[in-house]
Amino acid sequence: MDAGSIPAVSTKLYIKDYMKTFYDIEEQDRAISILQKAYLNDSIAQAYLFDGISGIGKSLVAKVFIKLINCKNPTPTLNPCNKCSNCIKIEKNSFIDLIHIKPNSTKEIIKIDKIRQIEEKIAYKAYNGKYKVILIEDAEQMNISSSNALLKTLEEPPPNTVFILTASKISKLPDTILSRCQKILFSPLSKEVIYAKLKLEYNSLEDNNLKIIASISQGSMTIAKEIIENNILNLRKEFIEIILLQNNTKLANLIKYIKKIIKEFKGENFYFLAFFLEILKSIIRDALIFNSKLSKNLLLNFDYINVIEKISTNDSNILIQEGEKISNLQNQILTNVNIETAFENYFISFLKRGIV
Ligand SMILES: [Zn+2]
């Protein structure tokens, strides 16, 4: 078979897989039902803010909702038909009444010229469908002038215009924008759903590793994939074994290791440092669960039960305080305050506190 010919059956499968409805989106029933009700009651808000960590389905829900409100033949279950010309154009990103702004990376700033384009384009009535939709993904990546420009449009949007902003860090958005949007909260995914999705996508990986990744991914498919693609499971093993497993760890060894990971992950990859702290925090959380006699199924780092048990002998208040110290350090890393010294100082004092 030459490369250009695709058997009919796989095309069919492709379409089935690609053209999603709300039924295909897992664990966001609450968000979906708010949107479906608004559609049903003809009370669609002028602006929505989809709030939740990345990799849990915000973009997908936005896409299905945009199809639904513009669909020529929506289903009785309040889903888009996925067959009409509007649904197909939205799927292919060629729908003239949809303005879609999405930064290419977590660092790209949404600049004012992009936001100004919105103003020009929404001056005209919807051409194809009922609604003009402006979808701005990762809206927290707008700078101040972009936010101000957007605010102007949000203050007096033309009729039948719907704004959908998605954000994983809504605290970075100005209050003036937040107050003009209806906030819709998206929840992190369960370990079970992440595991099932990973199993489909990475079936060559060892099953137990997939379970661990699902467990430590904080409910985000984006984080789960980052763990796999950056081989973080190995980094985690090394980190736990050096920081938490070596009895009587010599301070010099610890400092050497901390210096090594700082050197490796500063600059571009600085967020990995925050990830190491997340591992430590999750182990402390596990130790608290262990202490509270809650179900062992709730443990995230179930492959290091011996470490968890050892740390759980500390007083709960001490563990809670430790968790707070780690959160503070994570904030410092994100604000780029002398990362190296802060990181090193924390681990030296962590060891001195004798928690492990
Ligand atoms: Zn349709």
Boltz pocket constraint, residues with backbone or C-beta under 6 A from the ligand:
constraints:
  - pocket:
      binder: B
      contacts: [[A, 67], [A, 70], [A, 71], [A, 72], [A, 73], [A, 74], [A, 80], [A, 81], [A, 82], [A, 83], [A, 84], [A, 85], [A, 86], [A, 87], [A, 88]]
      max_distance: 6.0
